[in-house]
Amino acid sequence: MRVIICGMGQVGRSIASYLSKEDNDVTVIDEREQYIRQIDDELDVNAIVGHASDPDVLSNAGAKDADLIIAVTKSDEINMVACQIGHSLFGIPKKIARIRRHCYLDPAWSNLFSRAHMPIDVIISPEMLVAQDIYQRLQVPGTTSVVSLAGGKAQLLGVVCMEDCPVLNTQLVQLKKLFPDLAFEIVSITRAGKHIVPDENDMFEVGDEAYVVVDSRHTQRIMAAFGHTEKTARRIIISGGGNIGMTLAKILQETVHGIQIKIIEQREDRAQTLSEELNNIVVLNGNTLDREVLRESSVETAETFIALMNNDENNILASLLAKQYGCERVITLVNNNAYYPLVGPLGIDVMVSPKSIVVANIMQHIRRGRIRGIHNLGDGLLEVIEAEVSDNARIVNKQIFELDLPREIVIGAVIREEKVCMPTPEFEIKTGDHVIIFTTREQASNVEKLFSVQVDLF
């Protein structure tokens, strides 16, 4: 597969890293020479310095033979024009563009990206994706991660084992016996920053983060089994009224009955805009790091504080202050994954990585055929892959133990005829099964080969 990636920021670089390791012909474009030099040294790609919407640059990048163009520069307009030129001049079959500005995404202009106007096949809105991710986490309080699987029939939950966790020092084989009527599977444990694929004799320790695949009907019961009985937050403070903050506030207001939302926004003009656009939401104009502003927001009575500012350090500091004042739970937006190991020890409950969310979404649109979904977890080193089994797949009519899977590849659940099954080693895979596969990033490319689901783009 021949791919052109425009823009070598965090998202573009991550996508280039993924695709270049999977036997693809990848060309990257960026105006910044230092970025291109670095990428050229680190990855097996063709790196070009230039303007992504310049026809000559795209031609030099091999656009006439490309199967896919992914435009993720900082400019919406450059992303749109690069895709338009890729279509009009070079006939690139598939175009993916990151679009941030709401004016382009307004339903009033829904035909803007149609085949007859600006033929972009997939529009990625980072702000909407991140807001939806945070919303999902808010719906299952006490989790560090929530991933909806198989159209909502199953979920993958990240759950921290606190000191009062009822299942501490309990072997996993015993856990199954304690809750025989619950459909769940422990697919991974993160302990002291290391990811462990557990066996039936492993036990939970204080501070462990367990990743659990569960039938969605049993979510609340499995959370209670881990000692998490938190109620859904009704009093929420959002620090940062940018596009993510405003989008999240709108989603919550439309879907959660009786919710009380306050937004703290430092920019006076933006605060005024928020006040005009959001009804029944209190908007405070001030710096969240100012203790007086936090006191005015009554942060001590808030059930959840969500830090969504444009600066990682400010988000972390604001979250720590909110905790210090007595807020029950904090959710923190962090772009730099290097901060991830610090989150737990600092007392921050949930870290949200926009880069991981956006990259996973783009990869999901790239992989078609039998791939139904890709989700990044934690620091981006763990993945959940959803795949549908074809009638000629290697695994059809085979029991799981016969597959001789690497330890890092775990079949967490199988959805068959609308039923969520937690497979044993003797479970036999059938045509049409929707398989939930948990793996490490290093093994992700092998999952498709093992399950005969690696296909071209279209």
N, C-alpha and C positions, 0 to 999 in steps of 0.2 A: 504494500500500500504506500502510495506517495502522498505525503502530507506537507503542507506549508503552514507554519505557525507564525503569526504576526504579533510581535510584542513579547519581550523577554523579561517581563516582571515576574513576580512569584508564581502566578498562575501559568503563564506561558512556559516558564522554565520547568515547572512540575509536569506539565503535559508532554513537553519535549523529552523529559527524562523517562516517563512511562513508555512512550511510543518508540523511542530509539532503542529500548531494551527488548522490544518485541519484534525484531526483524522487519522494521518499517524503514522506508526511505524518507527521512525527515529533513526539511529545510526550515531554518528559522531566520526571521528578519527583525532587525531593530535598528533604530537611528543611532543608538549609543554605542560607539566603537568599543568602549571598555567592556560592556555587557557581552558583545559578540565575541571578543577575544576570550573572555572567561568561559562562555558556553562552548566555544570551539575547543578549548583545552579539556573541559570536563565531560562532554558528551560526544557520542558518535553521530554527529549531525553535520549538515552543510550549513554554515553560518554566513549570513550576508548582512553587511551594513547598508542601510538605506531606508527610504520612506515606504511604508507598507502599502500605500495606495498609489504608488508610482508604477505605471504599466511596465516601464523598463526593468524596474527592480523585480516585479512579479515574473516577468519573462525570464530574467536571469535565474530566478528561483525554480524554474521548471514548471510554471503554471500550466502550460499547454498539456502536460502529461500528468498533472496532479489529480488525485482522487478526492482530495479534501483540503479546504482552507479553513483555518481557525484564527479568527481575528480577535485578539485580546489586548490590544494596545490601550493606553490610558484615554484615548480619544474615541468617543462613540462615532463621530463623523468619519474618522479614518477607518474604523472597523467596518462601517457600512459601505464606504466607497471601495475598500479593498475587496469586499465580497461582491459588490456590483461589477467591478472590473474583472474579477475572477470569473464571473458568470458571462458577462457580455463579450469580453475579448478572448477568453481562454476556455470557456465551456467547462469549468470545474464543476463536477456533478453535485458536490455537497458543500454548503457554506454554513459555518457557525460563527456568530458574532456576539461579543459581550456588549450589552447596551445598558447604561446606568441611568440616563436621564429619563425622568417620568414622562416628559412631554412626548417622547418617541413611543412610549408604551401605553399611552392613553387609549382606552377602547374606542374613542371617537375616530382614531386613525388606525384602526385594526387592519385595514387593507394596505397599509404602507409597505409591509414586507411580503406582499403577495407576489406571485410569479410574474404578474403583469407590471409591477412597479419596481420594487427592490427585492429581488428573489433570494432572500436569506432563509435557509431551511430551519435553522434553530436559533432562537434568541435566548441568550442567557442573561438574566437580571440578577446580579449578585445580591442586591438588597432584598429582593423578594425571597430568594432562596434562603438567606440567612435568617430573615424574619420568620419564615415558615419553620425552619429548624428550631429556633428558640421557642416558638409556639408549641411545637410537639413536646419539647422538654417540659414546658410548663404544665402540660396536660397529664404528665406522670411525675408528680413531685417526688423528690428524693432520688431521682436518677441523675447520672452524669451524662448519659447519652440515651436517646430514643430513636430507633430506626423502624419505620413502618415497612413491613415486608408483605409480599404477595397480596397487594391491594388492601392491606390493613388486616388480613387474617391472622398474621403473626407479627411479633415485635421483637427487636433485639434491644435489651436494656443494659445499660451500664449501672451497676449498683455497688456502692462502697460499703464494706463491712465495718460498722462502727463498734465501739466497745461493748454496746448492749445488744449486738447482733445475735439472735437466738441460735443461728447455725454455726457459730464459731466452733472450731475444733471438731467439726462433724465431717466424717468422710463422705465424699460425694455419693458413694454407693448407698450409704445410710440415708442420705438426703432424699433419694428417690423412694426409699421405703417409707420415710416419714410422710411423704406427700404423694401417695400412689395415684391419686386422681388428678394431679396437676400435670399438664402437658408442658414440660420445660426441658432445656438442655443447657448445662454449663459448658460453654465452648472455649472460654479463655479466662485467665486470671492475670491481672497486672499487679505485681508485687515489687515494691521498691524500684519502680521504673522499668522492670523487666517483664516481658510477656511470657506467660507460661501456658502451655496446652496441658490441661490437667488430665490425670487418669482417675479411676474410681476410688483410689486410696488417698488422693490428695484431700487436704482439709483447709478451710478458710482461716486466715489470720486477721487480726485487727489491722485495718488500713488497706486490705486487699480490695481491688476493684474487680468485681465479677462481671463478665459479659454473659448474659442469659438470653437464649432464644425461647420465647414462650408463646403459646396460643393467646391471642389478644383477649379472649374471654377470661383468662386466668391472670391477667396482669396485676390487678390489685392484690390478689391472694399471694402471688410470688413476692411482691414487694413487702407484704406483711410478714412473710416467712423470713425475710432478711431484716426485719425490725423497722421497716420504713412505713409509717402510717400517716405521713404528712398529708394535709388537706390541700386541695388546689388553691393557689393563691388568688385572693380577691383584692388585696391592696398591694399595688405594684408601683415602684418608682423606676423610671427610665432616665438614665443619665446620658444625654446626647440626643438631640432632636434632628439628626440628619435623616437621610432617606430610610435607613434601617429602622431607626427609632420611630419615625412617623408611620411606616408601613406596619410595624409590629403593633403599635397603638391602635391602628385601624382594625387589624385582624382581631385583636383581643376585644375591642369594643363591639364588634359585630357578632362575636361568637360566644363570649363568656357573660352570662347574666349577672348583674349586680357588681361588676368589677369597678374598682376605683383606681384610676391611673393618674400619676403625676409625672410630668416631664421636666427635667432640669436642662436648660439650654443656655450656653454662655453668650452666644451672638444675639444681640438685641433684635436685629431685623428678622432673624430666623425664628426667634421666640414669638414675635408678632405674627409671623406667617402661620406658625403652629396653632396659635390661639384662634386665628380666623378659620383654619381648616378643620380643627378637631373640636367637636362639641362635647361638653360635659367632661372635659379633661383639663386639669389644672396645669398650667405652664408657668414655671418659675424661671426668670431670667437671672442667671448667676453662674458662678464657677462651682462645680460640685466639690472641688477640693477645699473650698471655703467652709469651715465648720458651721458658720452662721447660716449659710445656705442649706446645709444638710439639716440643721435643727429646724429651719423654717419648713422643710419638706416633711417633717415628722418621720424621719427615716426609722426611728426606733419602733414605730408601730407598723412599718411595712413588712409584709410577708416575703416579698422578693424584691431585690434591688438588681437592676440590669444595667451594666456599664457598656455603652455603645458609642463612646467617643472615638475620634480619629487617631488617638495616641495610645499605644499599648500600656505604657508606663502610667499614664493618667487613669486608664481603666482599672489597672491593678490597684493603684493607690486609693482610688475612689471606692473600690469594692472592700478594701481592708478597713477604710474609715466607716463604711456602712455597717460592717460586721462589728466594729468597735462600739458603735452606737446602739447595737442590739438588733439589727435586722436579721431575720431568721435565715435567709438564703440569698446568696449572690451568684449572678451569672455574668461572666466577664468575657468580652470580645477581645481576642488576642490574635494578631496577624502573624507574629513571629513565633513559630513552633519551638524555638529555643527556650521560651518561657514555660513550656508545658510541664517539665519536671518540677517547677517551683510551685505550681498551682496548689497541689494537695498540702504540702507542708505549710503554706501561707494561710490555709484555711478557706480558700476560695472553693466554692462548691462545684461550679461548672465552668469550664472554659470552652468558648465557641471559636472555632478556627474557620474564618471565611474562605481562606485558600483551599482547605480540604473539602469544604462543602461544594465550592464552585468546580474544582477539578473533578470530583466524583461525578457531578452532574454532567459535565462535558464528556467524560469518558463513557458515561451511560449512553449518550447519544451517538458516540462513535461506534460502540460495539452493538451491532444489531444481530440479526439471526436469532440464536437461541438465548442470548444474554438479555435478561429482563431488568436488571438493575445492578448498580455498583455503588457501594457506600463506604466511605472512609471513616475510621474510628480513631478516637484518642489523638495521638500525635501524627496520624497519617500512616503509621506503620502497619496497621491492621485493616483488613478489608472484608466486607460481606458482599458476596456475589450471588445474584439470583439468576438461575438458568433453567430453561425448559428442556427436557430430555426429548431428543428426536428419536424416530423409530430405528435409525441406523447408528445410534450412539454406541460407543464402546461399553457403556455401563448398563444398557438395557438388558433386563432379565438376569442381572447379576446381583448377588448379595453383596452388601457393603464390604464385608471382610475379604471377599474375593478381589476387590479392587486394589488392595495393597497400597493404600494411599500414604503419602508422607505424613508424619505426625503433625506437621503444620497445616494440613488441610483437613478440616472437620466438616462433615455434613451435619448441620445443626437441626434441620427440619426438612420434611418433604410434605408439600401440599398436594393431595390427591383427591380429586372429585370434591373439592371445597372443604376437605377435612385436613386439619393440621396433624401430621404424624411426627413423633419423635423417634427416629429410627434406631434400632439395635443393630449390632454387627450382622445379624441374620436377615435384616430387612432387604427385600428385593426391589430394585428400581424398575419402574415400568415406563413405557412410552407416555409422554404427556405430563409426567411428574414435574412439579415446580420445586426445584431443589435449592435450598438455602445453604450456601457454602461459606464457611468462615476460614480465613487464611491470613498469612502474613503478606506484606507487600512483595517480598522476594518471590513468593510462590504464586502470586496472582496470575502471572502469565501462563504458568503451568496448569492452572485450574482449567482453562479453556481446552488445552490439549488433552488433559486427563478425561474431561467430560465430553470431548468431541463437540465443543461449542464454539471453537474459534472459527470465525467466518470473516468475509470481507465486509466492507461498510454497507453495501447495499446489493 
